[in-house]
């Protein structure tokens, strides 16, 4: 065998790399498709991301959702008498503020009580911080299961929508940009806790929790 023929026989066949490259590309497209149709838990993603950054990159974890929750909790605490008017938590999109309807409105009314304006002003001041510029607010109106039927509010949906809209207008009057806000109404159909026992017996404490305006704060 000549030296040239020997070198040829020792050359590696690299044709498999084309097939491998195609497979990797298809897998990448598959995972991109999965990501595009999946519902991302923003808070969980933030926790995982900050953990990886801390462990792998040895950098301080960055958790803007958790930071916003802490700042909104502090903003509410700055207003005297607001302890029972709002609670701050998180969901799979971001931060949630539950504004108690009993503190916000008189029964059957969508007019915000004047005493709530200092709290709303404090919250808007936090929303307007430059670091939260890329966040939006969805203001949701919720009621309990007690039927409402008046000339002004023929149903729980009407009352829930009016209260959510009143809250949005109050935020706007305090300087919040309208284009950053969404208004929605759920009536009695998205309770935090059951309104009644299985036999239909009302649970007043639970009904009180369900009467609320929920402000969801989430990245755009």
N, C-alpha and C positions, 0 to 999 in steps of 0.2 A: 504493500500500500504506500502510495506516495505521501509526502508530507502535507501537500495541499488537501488530499482526500482525507487524511487523518484529522486535520483541523476542521474540515466540514462536518465530519461525524461527531466532533466534540461540541459543536455549536448547539446552544439551547433553543428549542422550539418555543418561540414566544407568542405563538398564535392564540394560546389560551387566554392571554391578557385581554384580548378584544372581548371574548365572552364574559370574562370577569368584570370588565369595565361596564358592559351592558347590564349585567346583573346588579352591580352597585348602583347604577343610575336608576334602574327600575325600583330598587328598594328605597332610594331617596325619594322618588316620586310618590311611592306608596305611603311613606311616613309623612310627607308633606300633605297628602290628601287626608290622612287620618287627623292631622293637626288642624286642618282647615274646617273639618266637620265636627270636631269635638268641642265640648264645653269646657273651657279652661277655668279652673279654680284659681283665681288671681291670688288669693291669700296663701293657698298651699304652694303655688308656684313660687311666690315670693320667699316663703320659708325655705324651700328646697334650694332656690338660687342663692340666698344669703348663706346657707349652710355650706354650699359648694365653694362659694367665694371665700368664706372664712377658713375652710379646711385646706382647699387646694391653693388658692391664691394668697393665703395668709393676710387677707385684707379685712378691715372691719366690715361686718355685714350691713348691707343697705336694705332697709325694709320700709319703704315710704307708706304702705298701707298701715302698718303698725304704728308708725310715727304719727300719721294723721289721726288714728284712733286715740292715741294718747293726747294729742293736742286738742281734739274736740272734747274729750273728757275733761281736760283742764279748763277749756273755755266755758263749758257748762258749769263747772265747779266755781268759776269766778263770779257767777251770778247768784246772789243770795236768794235762797228759797227755790232753787231750780232742781233740787235733788230728786223730787218725785215727778218732775215735768218731762224729763228726758233720760233715756239710757242709751249708751253707745256700745255697739258690738260690731261684728264683721259677718259677712256672708261670702259666697264663692266669687263675688265680683269686687268687693271692697268693704267700705265702712257703711254701717247702717245706724242712723239715729232714729229712735222711736220717740216721737213727741206725743205725750199723753193728751188725748182729746179732752179729758176732763179739765186739765190745766189750761188747754188752748182755747176751748169754746164752751159756751153755755149749752145745755141740752137742746138738741134740735136746731142749733144755730151754726152758721159758718163764719161768724164775725170773731176775729181773733181778739182775745181779751188784752187790754192795754198792758197788763202786768207781764205778758209774755214777750213784749217787744225787746226789753233788755237782753233776754236770752237769745232771741233771733239775731239781734245786732251783733252779739259776741260770736255767734256761729258764723255769720257772714264774714266777719273780720278774719276768721281763720280760713274760710273758703277762698278768700281773696289773696292769700299769701302767694307770691310769685312761684314758689316751688310746687304749688298745686294748680298751676295754670292749665294743665292738660287733663283735668278731671271734670266730670260732669255730674249733675245731680238729677236723680229721678225722684220726684215727690209723689208719693202714693197715698191716696186716701183710703182708710179702712174703717169699718164699723163692726159692731157685734151683730148678733142675729136677731135683735129686737126690731120688729118691723117699724118702718117710718113711712108715714103717708100723710103729708100736709100739702097745702096748695103750693108752697115754695119748694118742697122736697117730696115728690111723689114716691120715692123709693130710697133704700139705703145707698144705691149707686149715686143718686143725685146728691145726697148729703156728702158722701165720700168725695165725689168730684169737686163739689163746691169748697170743701175744706182744703183739699189739695191745691186748688187754684188760688184760694185766699192766701195760703202759705207761700206759694210761688210769687204772688204779687207783693207780699210783705218782704220777701227776700229781694225782689227787684227794686222796691222802694228804698231798701237799705244799701243798694249799690251792686247787687249781684247781676251779672249779665244774663239777659233772658235767653240768649242762644245757648247758654250752658245748662239750661234746665229743661226737664221733661216732666209733664204732669200726667198721672194715670189714676184710675179709680178701680178698686176691687170690691167695694161694698163689704158684704159679710163673708166673702168666699175665699179669703186668704188669712184665716185666723192664726195667731201665734200659738194659741192653746185652744183646746175644745171649749166651746161656749156652754155646753151642757153635758150632763152624764148620759150614759147610753139609754136611759129610760126617758130622756128629755128634760130632766130637772135642771133648771138654769144654775150656772156657776157664776155668781156676781163678780167674784174676784177675777176670774178668767175673762169675763165679758169686758171688764174694765181694761185689762191688758190689750184686748183686741181692738178697742176704740182708740185709734191712733192715726197720726200722720207719719209715715215712714219715709225718711230721706236717705236714699241710697247714693253713696258717693263712690264713683268708680272711674278708672282711667278711660280716656276716649279710645 
